[in-house]
């Protein structure tokens, strides 16, 4: 497979993106190839500095750069020769099988929605994060910031998307879906959560557990935790802050280390016609390395095709 990487994406690019790409080479099969999207001269220079072999990669010259502070829609449309724009052009043309960027997340989301577009039936694409369980398993939580203002039917679809990911990427046979709320009772929460609960409780599209509270995030009550992007982003940032605090105070063990974002690489965009991963802006070489491997895993799981098939059944049932 061909894996696309935005060389200029991230606060520490291109140094860490090139280093991460070199690190990932040893984990890929002989039939896999990394396409590096960025300025050709800079890409060549950084590969030489880090002992990389230029012939091991396919380099796509992208002279324009979308900065972290650029407005997403304006940047994507007005910088067609940028690494993000070119990456999605190649993905749409199927010249690459996946595309990953730790750059401007808004521009990456815009590129996903307006270039490869949403899967038919998906109202809003979503991003998710992994949450380690105390028993050694893994929860996934979505949305984590892509959709801060949503309606109950969108949360219902998040449950479908999260279940597909948990089953086909994490290997959980029958994922349990929990709705993040301020109490376990059906009538708890704001109007959004109450309405979403009523939609989800008798669903045949996924295995609904019920409401889960913030203290249940790392327990084994559910495998997929659904929330709006506003709530999800606050939860995610709080977890990141707590992890940094524990590291600073040297209160680390094997479980705490699982909260290190570098171990997961990034967040897939679920619900678009392609395998797309958004990385953290502060990504290190290790994070870039894992983002590339996550891109590979998502494509190899045929996630997009499986979401299409299940969404077609969902549409027909309505």
C-alpha positions in Angstrom: 0.0 0.0 0.0 1.0 3.6 -0.5 0.9 5.8 2.7 0.9 9.5 2.4 2.6 11.8 5.0 2.5 15.5 5.3 6.1 16.4 5.8 5.4 20.0 6.9 2.6 19.1 9.4 3.2 19.8 13.1 5.0 22.2 15.4 8.3 20.4 15.0 8.1 19.6 11.3 9.9 18.7 9.1 12.6 17.3 11.4 10.3 15.0 13.4 8.1 14.0 10.4 11.2 12.8 8.4 12.6 11.0 11.4 9.3 9.4 12.1 9.0 8.2 8.5 12.5 6.7 8.6 11.6 4.9 11.9 8.4 3.5 10.3 10.2 1.9 7.4 11.3 -1.0 9.4 7.7 -1.8 10.5 6.2 -1.8 7.0 6.1 -4.7 4.6 8.1 -4.8 1.4 5.1 -3.8 -0.6 4.4 -0.7 1.4 5.8 2.7 0.4 5.7 6.1 2.1 4.9 9.2 0.0 6.4 12.3 1.5 4.4 15.5 0.6 6.5 18.7 1.1 9.1 21.0 -0.5 11.4 18.8 -2.4 14.7 20.6 -1.3 13.8 20.5 2.4 12.7 16.9 2.2 15.9 15.8 0.6 18.0 17.9 3.0 16.3 16.4 6.1 16.5 12.9 4.8 20.3 13.3 4.3 20.7 14.8 7.7 19.1 11.8 9.4 20.8 9.1 7.3 17.7 8.3 5.3 17.8 6.9 1.8 15.9 9.1 -0.7 15.2 6.1 -2.9 13.2 4.5 -0.1 10.5 7.1 -0.4 8.4 8.8 -3.1 8.7 12.5 -2.7 5.9 14.8 -4.0 7.0 18.4 -4.4 4.7 20.8 -2.5 6.1 24.3 -2.5 3.2 25.9 -0.4 2.7 25.5 3.3 -0.5 25.7 5.4 0.5 27.1 8.8 -1.1 26.0 12.1 -2.8 29.4 12.4 -4.2 29.6 8.8 -7.9 29.6 8.4 -8.8 26.0 7.3 -11.2 26.6 4.3 -9.2 29.6 3.0 -5.9 27.9 3.3 -7.0 24.7 1.7 -8.6 26.4 -1.3 -6.0 29.1 -1.8 -2.9 26.9 -1.4 -3.5 24.1 -3.9 0.2 23.2 -4.0 0.5 22.7 -0.2 1.3 19.4 1.3 -2.2 19.0 2.7 -4.0 19.9 -0.5 -1.7 17.7 -2.7 -2.0 14.8 -0.2 -5.8 14.8 -0.6 -5.5 15.2 -4.4 -3.5 12.0 -4.4 -5.8 10.2 -2.0 -8.9 11.1 -4.1 -7.1 9.9 -7.3 -6.2 6.7 -5.4 -2.5 7.2 -6.0 -2.1 6.7 -2.2 -4.2 4.6 0.1 -4.1 6.7 3.2 -3.0 10.2 4.2 -1.7 11.4 7.6 -1.0 14.9 8.9 0.0 16.5 12.2 -0.5 19.9 10.7 -3.5 22.2 10.7 -6.3 19.9 11.8 -9.0 22.2 10.5 -7.5 22.2 7.0 -7.1 18.4 7.2 -10.8 18.0 8.1 -11.8 20.4 5.3 -9.6 18.4 2.9 -11.2 15.2 3.9 -14.8 16.5 3.6 -14.4 18.5 0.4 -11.9 16.3 -1.4 -12.7 12.6 -0.7 -16.1 13.7 0.8 -18.4 12.0 3.3 -19.5 8.5 3.0 -23.2 8.5 1.8 -25.5 8.7 4.8 -22.9 10.1 7.2 -24.1 13.4 8.5 -20.8 14.5 10.1 -17.4 12.7 10.1 -15.9 12.2 13.5 -12.6 11.9 15.2 -11.8 9.6 18.2 -9.2 8.8 20.8 -8.1 5.7 22.7 -8.7 5.5 26.5 -6.8 2.7 28.3 -8.9 0.6 30.7 -7.8 -0.4 34.1 -8.1 -4.1 33.1 -5.7 -3.7 30.2 -8.3 -3.2 27.4 -9.1 -0.1 25.5 -12.0 2.3 25.2 -12.6 4.7 22.3 -14.2 8.0 22.8 -15.8 10.1 20.0 -16.2 12.9 19.1 -13.1 14.7 20.5 -13.5 18.2 19.0 -14.5 18.0 15.3 -18.2 18.5 16.1 -18.8 20.8 19.1 -22.4 21.5 18.2 -24.5 18.5 17.2 -27.9 16.9 17.3 -29.1 13.5 18.7 -29.1 11.8 15.3 -25.5 12.7 14.8 -24.6 11.2 18.2 -26.5 8.0 17.1 -24.2 7.8 14.1 -21.1 8.3 16.2 -22.2 5.1 18.0 -22.3 3.3 14.7 -18.9 4.6 13.6 -17.2 4.0 16.9 -18.6 0.4 17.0 -17.2 -0.3 13.6 -13.8 1.0 14.6 -13.7 -0.9 17.9 -14.7 -4.1 16.1 -12.4 -4.0 13.1 -9.4 -2.1 14.3 -9.3 -3.0 18.0 -10.8 -6.5 17.5 -13.7 -6.2 20.0 -16.3 -8.7 18.8 -19.4 -6.9 20.1 -18.5 -3.4 21.3 -20.7 -1.9 24.1 -21.7 1.7 23.5 -21.9 4.1 26.4 -23.3 7.6 26.3 -21.2 10.1 28.4 -23.5 11.8 30.8 -23.7 13.2 34.4 -25.6 10.1 35.7 -26.6 6.6 34.8 -30.3 7.1 34.9 -32.1 7.6 31.6 -33.6 11.0 32.5 -30.2 12.5 33.5 -28.3 15.1 31.5 -29.1 18.0 29.2 -31.6 17.9 26.4 -29.0 16.6 23.9 -28.1 13.6 26.0 -31.7 12.8 27.0 -32.8 12.8 23.3 -29.8 10.8 22.2 -30.5 8.2 24.9 -34.0 7.8 23.7 -32.7 7.2 20.1 -30.0 4.8 21.2 -31.7 2.7 23.9 -33.5 0.3 21.5 -31.1 0.4 18.7 -30.4 -2.7 16.5 -27.4 -0.9 14.9 -25.1 -1.3 17.9 -24.9 -2.7 21.4 -26.1 0.1 23.6 -25.0 -0.2 27.3 -26.5 3.0 28.6 -25.2 6.2 30.3 -21.6 6.2 31.6 -20.2 8.9 33.8 -16.8 10.6 33.8 -15.5 8.3 36.5 -16.3 5.3 34.2 -14.0 6.4 31.3 -11.2 3.9 32.3 -13.4 1.1 33.6 -14.8 -1.8 31.6 -18.4 -0.7 31.4 -18.3 0.2 27.7 -15.9 -0.1 24.7 -17.2 3.0 22.8 -18.0 6.2 24.6 -20.1 8.7 22.7 -20.2 12.5 23.4 -20.4 15.8 21.5 -17.1 17.3 20.4 -17.2 20.1 22.9 -17.4 17.7 25.8 -15.0 15.2 24.3 -12.3 17.8 23.6 -12.4 19.1 27.2 -12.1 15.5 28.5 -9.2 14.8 26.2 -7.3 17.9 27.1 -7.9 17.3 30.8 -6.5 13.7 30.4 -3.4 15.1 28.6 -2.9 17.7 31.4 -3.2 15.1 34.1 -0.7 12.8 32.3 1.9 15.6 32.1 1.3 16.4 35.8 2.0 12.8 36.7 5.1 12.6 34.5 6.4 15.8 36.1 5.9 14.4 39.6 7.4 11.0 38.5 4.3 9.1 39.3 4.5 6.8 36.4 3.8 3.1 35.9 2.9 0.8 33.0 -0.8 1.8 33.1 0.0 5.6 33.3 2.3 5.3 30.3 -0.6 4.2 28.2 -1.9 7.7 28.3 1.0 9.0 26.3 -0.4 10.2 23.0 2.8 9.2 21.2 1.8 5.6 21.6 -1.3 6.0 19.4 0.0 8.5 16.7 -3.2 10.2 15.9 -6.9 10.1 15.4 -8.6 8.6 12.3 -11.4 10.6 10.7 -14.3 8.3 10.5 -17.0 8.7 7.9 -15.1 9.9 4.9 -14.3 8.1 1.6 -10.7 7.4 2.5 -8.2 6.5 5.3 -7.2 9.8 6.9 -5.4 10.3 10.2 -4.9 13.6 12.1 -1.9 13.8 14.4 -1.2 16.0 17.5 0.4 19.3 16.6 3.2 18.7 19.1 3.9 15.2 17.6 7.4 13.8 18.2 9.1 11.4 15.8 7.7 8.5 17.8 4.2 9.9 17.4 4.7 10.3 13.6 6.0 6.8 13.4 2.9 5.5 15.1 0.6 7.7 13.0 2.0 6.1 9.9 1.4 2.6 11.3 -2.1 3.6 12.3 -2.7 4.8 8.7 -1.6 1.4 7.5 -3.8 -0.5 10.0 -6.9 1.5 9.2 -6.5 0.8 5.5 -5.7 -2.8 6.0 -8.9 -3.2 8.1 -10.9 -1.9 5.1 -12.6 0.4 7.5 -14.0 2.7 4.8 -15.6 -0.1 2.9 -17.1 -1.6 6.1 -18.5 1.8 7.1 -20.0 2.2 3.6 -21.7 -1.2 3.8 -23.1 -0.7 7.3 -24.3 2.9 6.5 -26.1 1.5 3.4 -28.0 -0.9 5.6 -28.7 2.0 8.0 -30.1 4.2 5.2 -32.3 1.4 3.9 -33.8 0.7 7.3 -34.9 4.3 7.7 
